[in-house]
């Protein structure tokens, strides 16, 4: 058993597909398959069920996965420790970002980090916030920019970038635009246009409705704030957004803070407390980038 075999095993487990795993580790599919077969022979158990179109872990595979990840992380830590002593950072950094989010300070931080540490390979992946949080927890991601309903997701550390109240956004002639104060009950009397489940803003909205025993009629869902605003502007429902999302559509929409939803929607950088030097260095650049941009250039999407 060697680290290369463990790397291929983890890649297939995460991709659930031998072809995608081969592309990820930059060798042929037959090479990945051969190494996995050799690993299975050494362990005396099959790690994947190959009977379906996707490669799913067997019971033995599930038992091996976290240990394989830990072994790869430990091996990487050896190189990182030596690199720190030599004032060098090497390796791979995988960063997650919510779908449709254009937060330029994060891009600025990645750019400065890349120039300072060209030996680090940077990957940027988009997904919804719930999956990004789980990716950080499982160490599949080193750091992620997510929308969240809590200040710090359980078991992780966080740097809050934006914290804003929920608003309802409607065309100028809408009945809610004529009210100076708007409650959640007023909002859910109309069809709702909002983000899908798994996003931080939607979680805040759903929890607020559940707390009051309200059952909103979700008419349409979209992952980008601009799309939600466009749908609301065309009269297809009332939009649930954060204040900065709605403010950028001021010419087309009127928005009101939902008075009785006090829990804010947050945009935050999250990471594990057991992070390595590359994450530590990127966090330094991220803090500087976001601190120098007030309000942040861009707006949260999830």
C-alpha positions as a Python dict, from the first residue, in 0.01 Angstrom:
ca = {
    (1, 'X'): (0, 0, 0),
    (2, 'X'): (136, 345, -88),
    (3, 'X'): (14, 703, -77),
    (4, 'X'): (-55, 708, -449),
    (5, 'X'): (-305, 423, -412),
    (6, 'X'): (-473, 604, -123),
    (7, 'X'): (-495, 922, -329),
    (8, 'X'): (-664, 733, -614),
    (9, 'X'): (-898, 558, -369),
    (10, 'X'): (-1009, 890, -216),
    (11, 'X'): (-1052, 1044, -562),
    (12, 'X'): (-1283, 763, -680),
    (13, 'X'): (-1476, 772, -351),
    (14, 'X'): (-1538, 1147, -382),
    (15, 'X'): (-1610, 1152, -756),
    (16, 'X'): (-1809, 822, -748),
    (17, 'X'): (-1672, 761, -1096),
    (18, 'X'): (-1344, 611, -1217),
    (19, 'X'): (-1326, 832, -1527),
    (20, 'X'): (-1368, 1159, -1335),
    (21, 'X'): (-1124, 1038, -1070),
    (22, 'X'): (-866, 963, -1341),
    (23, 'X'): (-906, 1314, -1482),
    (24, 'X'): (-865, 1458, -1134),
    (25, 'X'): (-538, 1273, -1061),
    (26, 'X'): (-413, 1313, -1420),
    (27, 'X'): (-362, 948, -1517),
    (28, 'X'): (-557, 702, -1730),
    (29, 'X'): (-873, 533, -1607),
    (30, 'X'): (-706, 194, -1650),
    (31, 'X'): (-421, 312, -1430),
    (32, 'X'): (-659, 417, -1154),
    (33, 'X'): (-852, 89, -1181),
    (34, 'X'): (-533, -118, -1165),
    (35, 'X'): (-407, 63, -857),
    (36, 'X'): (-743, 29, -680),
    (37, 'X'): (-751, -344, -762),
    (38, 'X'): (-401, -382, -619),
    (39, 'X'): (-504, -195, -305),
    (40, 'X'): (-809, -421, -267),
    (41, 'X'): (-590, -730, -301),
    (42, 'X'): (-355, -600, -32),
    (43, 'X'): (-645, -522, 201),
    (44, 'X'): (-831, -843, 121),
    (45, 'X'): (-1163, -669, 55),
    (46, 'X'): (-1343, -487, -226),
    (47, 'X'): (-1365, -115, -163),
    (48, 'X'): (-1618, -27, -434),
    (49, 'X'): (-1942, -173, -565),
    (50, 'X'): (-1895, -156, -942),
    (51, 'X'): (-2231, -309, -1038),
    (52, 'X'): (-2402, 27, -1090),
    (53, 'X'): (-2313, 323, -1313),
    (54, 'X'): (-2157, 500, -1016),
    (55, 'X'): (-1875, 362, -805),
    (56, 'X'): (-2019, 340, -454),
    (57, 'X'): (-1826, 248, -144),
    (58, 'X'): (-1873, -94, 10),
    (59, 'X'): (-1886, -130, 388),
    (60, 'X'): (-1511, -193, 382),
    (61, 'X'): (-1460, 113, 161),
    (62, 'X'): (-1655, 336, 398),
    (63, 'X'): (-1445, 207, 689),
    (64, 'X'): (-1124, 282, 498),
    (65, 'X'): (-1211, 627, 361),
    (66, 'X'): (-1150, 848, 664),
    (67, 'X'): (-827, 663, 747),
    (68, 'X'): (-709, 713, 390),
    (69, 'X'): (-785, 1084, 410),
    (70, 'X'): (-606, 1105, 744),
    (71, 'X'): (-300, 928, 602),
    (72, 'X'): (-285, 1166, 305),
    (73, 'X'): (-331, 1467, 533),
    (74, 'X'): (-53, 1343, 762),
    (75, 'X'): (180, 1291, 466),
    (76, 'X'): (99, 1640, 340),
    (77, 'X'): (162, 1786, 685),
    (78, 'X'): (519, 1649, 678),
    (79, 'X'): (596, 1848, 363),
    (80, 'X'): (414, 2154, 493),
    (81, 'X'): (605, 2146, 822),
    (82, 'X'): (935, 2136, 636),
    (83, 'X'): (813, 2409, 405),
    (84, 'X'): (722, 2634, 697),
    (85, 'X'): (1069, 2598, 844),
    (86, 'X'): (1214, 2693, 506),
    (87, 'X'): (960, 2981, 477),
    (88, 'X'): (792, 2802, 185),
    (89, 'X'): (435, 2684, 139),
    (90, 'X'): (359, 2412, -112),
    (91, 'X'): (80, 2171, -193),
    (92, 'X'): (-283, 2211, -291),
    (93, 'X'): (-551, 2447, -163),
    (94, 'X'): (-917, 2375, -242),
    (95, 'X'): (-1150, 2670, -188),
    (96, 'X'): (-1530, 2656, -207),
    (97, 'X'): (-1764, 2940, -302),
    (98, 'X'): (-2142, 2965, -315),
    (99, 'X'): (-2292, 2939, -663),
    (100, 'X'): (-2338, 3269, -847),
    (101, 'X'): (-2148, 3473, -590),
    (102, 'X'): (-1919, 3750, -713),
    (103, 'X'): (-1723, 3859, -409),
    (104, 'X'): (-1418, 4033, -550),
    (105, 'X'): (-1221, 4056, -220),
    (106, 'X'): (-1198, 3675, -217),
    (107, 'X'): (-1058, 3683, -571),
    (108, 'X'): (-816, 3957, -462),
    (109, 'X'): (-699, 3743, -171),
    (110, 'X'): (-648, 3441, -396),
    (111, 'X'): (-451, 3654, -642),
    (112, 'X'): (-217, 3796, -377),
    (113, 'X'): (-174, 3451, -223),
    (114, 'X'): (-91, 3297, -563),
    (115, 'X'): (176, 3558, -633),
    (116, 'X'): (331, 3505, -289),
    (117, 'X'): (313, 3123, -302),
    (118, 'X'): (323, 3003, -664),
    (119, 'X'): (406, 2652, -542),
    (120, 'X'): (50, 2606, -414),
    (121, 'X'): (-205, 2470, -661),
    (122, 'X'): (-538, 2648, -608),
    (123, 'X'): (-875, 2493, -697),
    (124, 'X'): (-1201, 2690, -677),
    (125, 'X'): (-1529, 2497, -661),
    (126, 'X'): (-1888, 2627, -660),
    (127, 'X'): (-2175, 2459, -473),
    (128, 'X'): (-2463, 2543, -241),
    (129, 'X'): (-2378, 2641, 115),
    (130, 'X'): (-2487, 2322, 290),
    (131, 'X'): (-2265, 2106, 70),
    (132, 'X'): (-1973, 2347, 109),
    (133, 'X'): (-2001, 2330, 488),
    (134, 'X'): (-1994, 1950, 473),
    (135, 'X'): (-1698, 1969, 236),
    (136, 'X'): (-1500, 2170, 490),
    (137, 'X'): (-1602, 1935, 772),
    (138, 'X'): (-1487, 1630, 574),
    (139, 'X'): (-1162, 1805, 469),
    (140, 'X'): (-1256, 1780, 100),
    (141, 'X'): (-1235, 2163, 107),
    (142, 'X'): (-978, 2368, 296),
    (143, 'X'): (-1183, 2687, 318),
    (144, 'X'): (-1515, 2807, 180),
    (145, 'X'): (-1720, 3123, 137),
    (146, 'X'): (-2075, 3028, 239),
    (147, 'X'): (-2412, 3168, 329),
    (148, 'X'): (-2513, 3065, 678),
    (149, 'X'): (-2794, 3118, 928),
    (150, 'X'): (-2555, 3090, 1225),
    (151, 'X'): (-2247, 3291, 1316),
    (152, 'X'): (-2025, 2982, 1317),
    (153, 'X'): (-2128, 2640, 1180),
    (154, 'X'): (-2079, 2360, 1435),
    (155, 'X'): (-1724, 2228, 1457),
    (156, 'X'): (-1575, 2499, 1233),
    (157, 'X'): (-1425, 2844, 1261),
    (158, 'X'): (-1567, 3141, 1073),
    (159, 'X'): (-1501, 3497, 967),
    (160, 'X'): (-1828, 3683, 903),
    (161, 'X'): (-1807, 3898, 591),
    (162, 'X'): (-2165, 4027, 568),
    (163, 'X'): (-2453, 4009, 816),
    (164, 'X'): (-2785, 4148, 693),
    (165, 'X'): (-3156, 4131, 768),
    (166, 'X'): (-3398, 3964, 528),
    (167, 'X'): (-3604, 4193, 306),
    (168, 'X'): (-3897, 4146, 72),
    (169, 'X'): (-3855, 4311, -269),
    (170, 'X'): (-4152, 4396, -495),
    (171, 'X'): (-4238, 4620, -792),
    (172, 'X'): (-4330, 4978, -703),
    (173, 'X'): (-4706, 4928, -744),
    (174, 'X'): (-4727, 4619, -524),
    (175, 'X'): (-4937, 4631, -207),
    (176, 'X'): (-4633, 4556, 13),
    (177, 'X'): (-4450, 4856, -136),
    (178, 'X'): (-4723, 5078, 10),
    (179, 'X'): (-4671, 4946, 367),
    (180, 'X'): (-4418, 5121, 587),
    (181, 'X'): (-4384, 4811, 806),
    (182, 'X'): (-4397, 4454, 682),
    (183, 'X'): (-4426, 4137, 890),
    (184, 'X'): (-4353, 3783, 780),
    (185, 'X'): (-4724, 3701, 779),
    (186, 'X'): (-4779, 3984, 527),
    (187, 'X'): (-4504, 3842, 305),
    (188, 'X'): (-4627, 3481, 294),
    (189, 'X'): (-4971, 3595, 186),
    (190, 'X'): (-4813, 3623, -159),
    (191, 'X'): (-4630, 3373, -383),
    (192, 'X'): (-4261, 3365, -291),
    (193, 'X'): (-3954, 3381, -515),
    (194, 'X'): (-3643, 3276, -326),
    (195, 'X'): (-3326, 3072, -320),
    (196, 'X'): (-3338, 2692, -304),
    (197, 'X'): (-3297, 2480, 10),
    (198, 'X'): (-2935, 2437, 115),
    (199, 'X'): (-2862, 2810, 98),
    (200, 'X'): (-2806, 3029, 403),
    (201, 'X'): (-3069, 3287, 312),
    (202, 'X'): (-3333, 3020, 250),
    (203, 'X'): (-3250, 2856, 584),
    (204, 'X'): (-3312, 3183, 768),
    (205, 'X'): (-3644, 3228, 586),
    (206, 'X'): (-3761, 2869, 641),
    (207, 'X'): (-3673, 2874, 1011),
    (208, 'X'): (-3856, 3204, 1061),
    (209, 'X'): (-4169, 3066, 891),
    (210, 'X'): (-4156, 2745, 1096),
    (211, 'X'): (-4122, 2941, 1420),
    (212, 'X'): (-4447, 3124, 1342),
    (213, 'X'): (-4628, 2821, 1201),
    (214, 'X'): (-4644, 2976, 855),
    (215, 'X'): (-4640, 2773, 532),
    (216, 'X'): (-4525, 2993, 243),
    (217, 'X'): (-4614, 2913, -117),
    (218, 'X'): (-4279, 2892, -294),
    (219, 'X'): (-4363, 2986, -651),
    (220, 'X'): (-4014, 2996, -805),
    (221, 'X'): (-3657, 2930, -695),
    (222, 'X'): (-3326, 3053, -836),
    (223, 'X'): (-2966, 3037, -716),
    (224, 'X'): (-2867, 3391, -819),
    (225, 'X'): (-2996, 3710, -661),
    (226, 'X'): (-3024, 3882, -1001),
    (227, 'X'): (-3254, 3606, -1129),
    (228, 'X'): (-3476, 3632, -821),
    (229, 'X'): (-3498, 4009, -864),
    (230, 'X'): (-3585, 3971, -1235),
    (231, 'X'): (-3865, 3728, -1157),
    (232, 'X'): (-4010, 3955, -888),
    (233, 'X'): (-3986, 4260, -1116),
    (234, 'X'): (-4205, 4073, -1365),
    (235, 'X'): (-4472, 4014, -1102),
    (236, 'X'): (-4416, 3640, -1060),
    (237, 'X'): (-4387, 3661, -682),
    (238, 'X'): (-4235, 3861, -399),
    (239, 'X'): (-3858, 3823, -365),
    (240, 'X'): (-3681, 3720, -45),
    (241, 'X'): (-3334, 3874, -48),
    (242, 'X'): (-3080, 4038, 179),
    (243, 'X'): (-3062, 4418, 197),
    (244, 'X'): (-2753, 4455, -26),
    (245, 'X'): (-2894, 4215, -286),
    (246, 'X'): (-3215, 4418, -312),
    (247, 'X'): (-3037, 4756, -303),
    (248, 'X'): (-2863, 4686, -635),
    (249, 'X'): (-3208, 4663, -799),
    (250, 'X'): (-3338, 4986, -646),
    (251, 'X'): (-3458, 5124, -979),
    (252, 'X'): (-3692, 4831, -1044),
    (253, 'X'): (-3787, 4706, -699),
    (254, 'X'): (-3894, 4851, -368),
    (255, 'X'): (-3781, 4659, -64),
    (256, 'X'): (-3886, 4649, 299),
    (257, 'X'): (-3712, 4486, 594),
    (258, 'X'): (-3918, 4197, 731),
    (259, 'X'): (-3963, 4339, 1082),
    (260, 'X'): (-4018, 4018, 1276),
    (261, 'X'): (-3731, 3820, 1118),
    (262, 'X'): (-3440, 3935, 1328),
    (263, 'X'): (-3195, 3653, 1251),
    (264, 'X'): (-2961, 3787, 984),
    (265, 'X'): (-2841, 3609, 673),
    (266, 'X'): (-2464, 3587, 689),
    (267, 'X'): (-2188, 3542, 437),
    (268, 'X'): (-1879, 3393, 599),
    (269, 'X'): (-1545, 3230, 535),
    (270, 'X'): (-1530, 2895, 715),
    (271, 'X'): (-1244, 2656, 786),
    (272, 'X'): (-1138, 2382, 1026),
    (273, 'X'): (-942, 2470, 1338),
    (274, 'X'): (-681, 2209, 1239),
    (275, 'X'): (-575, 2398, 928),
    (276, 'X'): (-232, 2399, 767),
    (277, 'X'): (2, 2685, 678),
    (278, 'X'): (-152, 2745, 334),
    (279, 'X'): (-498, 2804, 483),
    (280, 'X'): (-347, 3019, 757),
    (281, 'X'): (-170, 3233, 499),
    (282, 'X'): (-481, 3266, 278),
    (283, 'X'): (-682, 3376, 581),
    (284, 'X'): (-431, 3654, 644),
    (285, 'X'): (-476, 3780, 287),
    (286, 'X'): (-856, 3735, 307),
    (287, 'X'): (-886, 3941, 624),
    (288, 'X'): (-687, 4220, 463),
    (289, 'X'): (-887, 4206, 140),
    (290, 'X'): (-1227, 4217, 308),
    (291, 'X'): (-1120, 4477, 565),
    (292, 'X'): (-1009, 4712, 288),
    (293, 'X'): (-1343, 4689, 105),
    (294, 'X'): (-1636, 4848, 287),
    (295, 'X'): (-1898, 4758, 187),
    (296, 'X'): (-1761, 4449, 12),
    (297, 'X'): (-1740, 4472, -365),
    (298, 'X'): (-2001, 4227, -483),
    (299, 'X'): (-2286, 4079, -290),
    (300, 'X'): (-2378, 3751, -129),
    (301, 'X'): (-2576, 3498, -326),
    (302, 'X'): (-2640, 3232, -61),
}
